[in-house]
């Protein structure tokens, strides 16, 4: 077995979320609590199917929400040891313990050892390959951050509060600093008056939107976890923002019944529900409004990946929007609502014919892509990028076996070449 396989697989399992690569200084702000329209609720539990969904957003089963156990700590008190530093130290200790266990297992039970390595390779292939591939981009991403307008004191406070006080298993879901900077610039360009943040978490994207909003604009944030919402409220103080603590889809349906519309919407919530959130967002978005969706490239679970791949296929072919995807952080999808917009001047018959031809050609190209994908299994993490095909666990093992055979063949050839002069001399 090649010596570098074990460190590689362990490194893959220990790959950290993109936010771990950044370090922002703490900034002190006054923490003023605002009154928000809290509706006591807890996050609904999504039960994924055992097979890949064909309509992910429609076929997920949402069970009745149940309160979290009383001993679950979501946000620690101010002044606590850094959750990020604690998690990194524990991860290093766990990695060392696993190295020791595998070294001992290799000496006593080679069959079980190979089975463990097989499982590591499978997990790396399914859920970690994107992050392993992104490790060389860390320097580039830090360069992007340093080349952008620095985060405001509010943004830094929210970011550092999250990594300091939220257990890292949850804190790692915060969007990356470069995403927040881009979001702030987009809001500055759009100059919206009514904004909606779906899945506000601890308020990092919220802070980026607030820093670019006009004074007379209003931001509404939807979140289901009270502890995360309270942490966000501590930082944003008496800004022009309203937090609603309730399942997002219920609130969005209520907004639709009330006839409310928004100019700018950000979406970073439960990925298996993103299809439903997307359609609801379009109904709430004014014609010409902007929708920004996060988490398009990196996924913590297979269920998330399958749900987002459904959107990868549908968004480019949705005639209600004009869209582009950016490989920033975990991936951002920018969308402008075309439905309901009219050109400034009437189109000529020739222009109408050209647009109709372009639309039909786009639809035919989409049909061709769908036909080509029929019967092709998911390529693990590699399926999210064009022209990539991730190895399966069997492929990884076969590749290592081929390398071993090649090394053995080269060694045999070298030995044979050394023996031939000796035989001739004899």
C-alpha atoms as one frame of an Amber mdcrd trajectory, in Angstrom:
protein
   0.000   0.000   0.000   1.471   3.425  -0.936   2.690   5.369   2.055   0.919
   8.573   1.029  -2.609   7.098   0.884  -3.279   7.211   4.621  -2.251  10.864
   5.125  -4.242  11.805   2.035  -7.457  10.215   3.220  -7.103  11.628   6.727
  -6.369  15.054   5.312  -9.499  14.802   3.213 -11.627  13.989   6.239 -10.079
  16.867   8.144 -10.559  19.428   5.389 -12.081  22.528   6.938 -14.803  24.759
   5.624 -13.607  27.780   3.697 -14.218  30.175   6.581 -11.501  28.518   8.683
  -8.820  30.033   6.468  -9.610  33.592   7.453  -8.787  35.549  10.601 -10.484
  38.861  11.276  -9.756  41.078  14.289 -12.384  41.571  16.961 -14.232  44.849
  16.963 -16.288  46.120  19.898 -19.774  47.487  19.206 -22.602  48.421  21.500
 -25.057  45.523  21.667 -28.526  47.014  21.688 -31.482  44.671  21.533 -34.302
  45.576  19.164 -37.849  44.338  19.335 -38.456  41.706  16.729 -41.500  39.748
  15.654 -40.364  36.463  17.247 -42.580  33.439  16.724 -41.458  30.594  18.955
 -40.513  27.660  16.763 -37.670  25.275  16.090 -36.041  24.099  12.883 -38.196
  21.541  11.038 -36.449  18.237  10.568 -36.018  17.202   6.939 -36.154  13.461
   6.318 -34.275  12.619   3.091 -35.303   9.748   0.869 -32.969   6.817   0.428
 -32.922   7.262  -3.338 -31.941  10.306  -5.353 -34.981  12.610  -5.707 -36.301
  13.613  -9.100 -38.024  16.702  -7.740 -36.035  17.402  -4.589 -37.996  20.342
  -3.258 -41.388  18.678  -3.794 -40.642  15.184  -2.554 -38.924  15.903   0.760
 -40.957  14.959   3.828 -41.153  17.669   6.487 -41.986  16.315   9.896 -43.539
  18.344  12.667 -40.939  20.468  14.430 -39.774  19.209  17.801 -37.969  21.312
  20.415 -34.210  20.666  20.633 -32.864  18.899  23.731 -32.396  21.204  26.691
 -28.642  20.467  26.892 -27.894  21.546  23.303 -25.692  24.673  23.373 -26.035
  26.755  20.232 -24.451  30.037  21.345 -21.991  30.439  24.232 -21.722  33.436
  26.538 -19.450  36.378  25.628 -15.833  35.907  26.694 -15.887  32.144  26.235
 -12.893  30.334  24.692 -12.960  30.490  20.904 -15.163  27.718  19.502 -13.082
  27.711  16.325  -9.783  27.313  18.193 -11.289  24.594  20.403 -12.595  22.704
  17.370  -9.257  22.899  15.565  -7.395  21.607  18.632  -9.866  18.749  19.079
  -9.654  17.887  15.380  -5.872  17.669  15.573  -6.092  15.430  18.623  -8.691
  13.220  16.935  -6.546  12.983  13.807  -3.511  11.869  15.837  -5.602   9.267
  17.650  -6.907   7.950  14.343  -3.380   7.716  12.962  -2.385   5.597  15.968
  -5.444   3.375  15.624  -4.841   2.743  11.929  -1.139   2.058  12.428  -1.957
  -0.536  15.089  -4.721  -2.023  12.936  -2.367  -2.355  10.000  -0.069  -4.546
  12.100  -2.832  -6.799  13.435  -5.625  -7.011  10.844  -4.779  -5.995   7.283
  -8.257  -6.909   5.975 -10.022  -4.591   8.417  -7.396  -1.918   7.781  -8.063
  -2.017   4.031 -11.814  -1.841   4.693 -11.320   1.314   6.780  -9.202   2.907
   4.049 -11.875   1.974   1.511 -14.513   3.730   3.622 -12.283   6.792   3.988
 -11.842   6.964   0.225 -15.600   6.615  -0.305 -16.336   9.453   2.112 -13.675
  11.641   0.550 -15.085  10.976  -2.897 -18.683  11.703  -1.880 -18.438  14.717
   0.405 -14.936  16.137   0.707 -13.397  16.214  -2.744 -14.569  19.777  -3.436
 -12.814  21.118  -0.357  -9.659  19.100  -1.044  -9.620  20.578  -4.547 -10.071
  24.096  -3.166  -7.119  23.941  -0.741  -4.663  25.362  -3.343  -7.052  28.328
  -3.809  -6.642  29.567  -0.224  -3.918  32.071  -1.162  -5.988  33.332  -4.077
  -9.076  33.759  -1.910  -7.134  35.651   0.730  -5.753  37.857  -2.060  -9.328
  38.525  -3.232 -10.303  39.588   0.286  -7.320  41.919   0.631  -8.090  43.424
  -2.784 -11.664  44.302  -1.776 -13.075  47.060   0.409 -12.390  45.860   3.981
 -15.272  44.525   6.061 -17.033  47.123   8.176 -16.772  46.972  11.989 -20.294
  45.523  12.060 -19.397  42.762   9.605 -16.228  41.887  11.523 -18.118  41.785
  14.813 -20.762  39.386  13.481 -18.160  37.138  11.825 -15.940  36.914  14.884
 -18.876  36.511  17.278 -19.968  33.505  15.228 -16.585  31.760  15.254 -16.020
  32.706  18.902 -19.366  31.732  20.425 -21.052  29.212  18.103 -19.811  25.583
  18.172 -17.746  25.119  15.042 -19.911  22.317  13.654 -22.589  25.009  13.183
 -20.376  28.096  12.781 -18.708  26.664   9.662 -21.956  27.256   7.753 -21.373
  31.024   7.824 -20.745  32.463   4.362 -17.170  33.390   3.484 -15.874  36.967
   3.880 -15.392  37.328   0.126 -19.048  36.397  -0.367 -20.162  39.007   2.148
 -18.039  41.666   0.418 -19.545  40.782  -2.967 -23.051  40.804  -1.492 -22.448
  44.272  -0.028 -21.344  45.527  -3.466 -24.399  43.969  -5.170 -26.768  45.659
  -2.737 -24.949  48.935  -3.342 -25.487  48.526  -7.098 -29.159  47.511  -6.839
 -30.097  50.194  -4.251 -33.148  48.205  -3.062 -35.797  49.544  -0.670 -37.239
  46.219   0.502 -34.882  43.277   1.146 -35.478  39.721   2.366 -32.792  37.460
   3.901 -33.913  33.801   3.985 -31.855  31.782   6.468 -30.109  34.668   8.247
 -28.242  32.363  10.718 -26.088  34.597  12.970 -26.485  37.661  10.753 -23.266
  37.841   8.702 -24.992  38.231   5.318 -27.493  40.446   7.125 -24.698  42.771
   8.227 -23.326  42.964   4.668 -26.753  43.929   3.300 -27.318  46.493   6.046
 -24.005  48.222   5.346 -25.129  48.995   1.772 -28.833  49.710   2.272 -30.165
  53.237   1.842 -31.339  54.844   5.083 -35.029  54.565   4.203 -34.781  50.879
   3.171 -35.967  47.917   5.237 -34.501  44.407   5.661 -36.549  41.392   6.813
 -34.672  38.303   8.066 -36.117  34.784   8.384 -34.554  32.216  10.748 -35.841
  29.269  12.807 -33.200  29.128  15.554 -33.805  31.637  18.354 -30.239  31.487
  19.724 -28.742  32.391  16.349 -31.266  35.192  15.886 -30.525  36.622  19.339
 -26.805  36.650  18.522 -27.533  38.567  15.310 -29.724  41.072  17.158 -26.937
  41.743  19.661 -24.679  42.932  16.857 -27.026  44.816  14.524 -28.662  46.807
  17.315 -31.331  49.289  16.274 -30.721  49.065  12.538 -33.617  49.068  10.086
 -34.071  45.290  10.216 -36.881  43.018  11.384 -36.209  39.414  12.442 -38.962
  36.820  12.100 -38.442  33.579  13.983 -40.496  30.951  12.150 -40.178  28.379
   9.344 -39.286  30.369   6.237 -41.783  28.818   3.830 -44.696  29.565   6.168
 -43.668  33.208   6.461 -43.086  33.530   2.716 -46.556  32.109   2.013 -48.009
  34.674   4.411 -46.112  37.470   2.675 -47.553  36.314  -0.652 -51.093  36.325
   0.746 -50.525  39.855   2.078 -49.262  41.013  -1.329 -45.796  41.970  -0.090
 -42.966  42.231  -2.622 -39.200  42.688  -2.338 -36.501  44.262  -4.485 -33.598
  42.087  -3.309 -33.617  38.573  -1.793 -30.764  36.468  -0.415 -31.233  32.719
   0.067 -28.977  30.485   2.173 -31.148  27.986   4.049 -31.877  24.231   4.104
 -30.551  23.015   0.752 -33.160  20.249   0.218 -35.801  23.003   0.422 -34.045
  25.473  -1.870 -36.201  24.506  -4.845 -39.343  25.480  -2.967 -37.701  28.596
  -1.523 -36.600  29.608  -5.019 -40.086  29.437  -6.539 -41.587  31.251  -3.555
 -38.872  33.926  -3.797 -39.679  34.564  -7.452 -43.336  35.130  -6.550 -42.280
  37.672  -3.908 -39.651  39.379  -6.082 -40.684  42.413  -8.105 -39.990  42.376
 -11.864 -36.347  43.293 -12.336 -35.546  42.342  -8.735 -32.376  40.473  -7.715
 -32.123  37.043  -6.067 -28.764  35.788  -4.718 -28.501  32.110  -3.765 -25.591
  30.716  -1.727 -24.126  27.205  -1.444 -24.120  26.291  -5.127 -20.757  24.468
  -5.233 -19.891  23.036  -1.794 -22.243  20.679   0.021 -21.937  19.113   3.506
 -24.199  16.140   2.695 -25.175  13.981  -0.270 -28.809  15.080   0.174 -27.732
  18.714  -0.165 -25.703  17.915  -3.275 -28.564  16.070  -4.970 -30.991  18.900
  -4.203 -28.656  21.588  -5.529 -27.830  19.595  -8.663 -31.536  19.731  -9.493
 -31.211  23.521  -9.453 -28.015  23.342 -11.538 -30.108  21.729 -14.257 -33.235
  23.886 -13.960 -31.932  27.424 -13.363 -30.162  27.914 -16.750 -33.387  26.900
 -18.524 -35.815  28.985 -16.443 -37.136  31.718 -18.737 -38.411  33.723 -15.749
 -34.859  34.805 -14.862 -31.476  35.766 -16.238 -28.785  34.058 -14.171 -25.045
  33.554 -13.763 -23.095  31.449 -11.272 -19.913  32.712  -9.619 -17.281  30.416
  -8.007 -17.000  32.674  -4.958 -16.748  30.887  -1.603 -19.259  28.028  -1.544
 -20.726  29.280  -4.851 -23.175  32.109  -5.537 -25.986  32.171  -8.093 -27.019
  35.660  -9.228 -30.506  36.012 -10.707 -32.562  38.886 -12.115 -36.310  38.380
 -12.466 -37.368  38.897 -16.084 -40.985  37.860 -15.595 -43.186  40.953 -15.781
 -40.561  43.232 -17.313 -41.133  44.949 -20.644 -38.567  46.349 -23.096 -38.320
  50.127 -23.248 -39.232  50.076 -26.953 -41.497  47.655 -28.839 -39.559  44.848
 -30.509 -39.646  44.530 -34.272 -40.910  41.339 -35.840 -37.330  40.472 -36.794
 -36.172  40.925 -33.177 -39.077  38.862 -31.894 -38.222  36.087 -34.364 -34.541
  36.156 -33.345 -35.438  35.967 -29.646 -37.876  33.123 -30.265 -35.195  31.242
 -32.248 -32.675  31.751 -29.435 -35.201  30.500 -26.852 -36.002  27.383 -28.892
 -32.303  26.643 -29.417 -31.709  27.015 -25.665 -34.545  24.623 -24.917 -33.230
  22.089 -27.456 -29.746  22.335 -25.927 -31.261  21.704 -22.496 -33.086  18.646
 -23.834 -29.831  17.348 -25.356 -28.014  17.796 -22.021 -30.789  15.941 -20.244
 -30.709  13.052 -22.730 -26.933  12.791 -22.387 -27.249  12.643 -18.584 -29.860
   9.846 -18.537 -28.370   6.710 -17.039 -25.146   8.449 -15.996 -24.625   7.970
 -12.228 -23.767  10.894  -9.997 -20.042  11.526 -10.094 -19.804  12.337  -6.409
 -18.460  15.802  -5.732 -17.023  16.034  -9.226 -20.503  16.083 -10.749 -20.909
  19.735  -9.796 -18.369  21.032 -12.303 -18.331  20.954 -16.116 -16.067  18.361
 -17.686 -15.147  16.696 -14.414 -15.715  13.116 -13.366 -14.853  12.194  -9.788
 -13.436   8.767  -9.061 -15.565   6.352  -7.105 -14.089   4.534  -4.122 -13.500
   1.515  -6.372 -11.766   3.814  -8.838  -9.485   5.177  -6.121  -8.536   1.676
  -5.001  -8.027   0.532  -8.599  -5.815   3.540  -9.261  -3.653   2.712  -6.257
  -3.485  -0.941  -7.321  -2.377   0.099 -10.825   0.343   2.277  -9.350   1.554
  -0.590  -7.192   1.686  -2.907 -10.214   3.567  -0.263 -12.192   6.069   0.234
  -9.368   6.537  -3.521  -9.072   7.052  -3.867 -12.842   9.662  -1.119 -12.829
  11.414  -2.759  -9.887  11.420  -6.126 -11.685  12.846  -4.519 -14.826  15.565
  -2.809 -12.798  16.436  -6.060 -11.049  16.533  -7.930 -14.352  18.837  -5.344
 -15.910  21.223  -5.689 -12.968  21.220  -9.486 -13.179  21.936  -9.579 -16.939
  25.472  -8.095 -16.793  26.292 -10.444 -13.912  25.151 -13.466 -15.935  27.148
 -12.356 -18.986  30.242 -11.857 -16.842  29.889 -15.359 -15.396
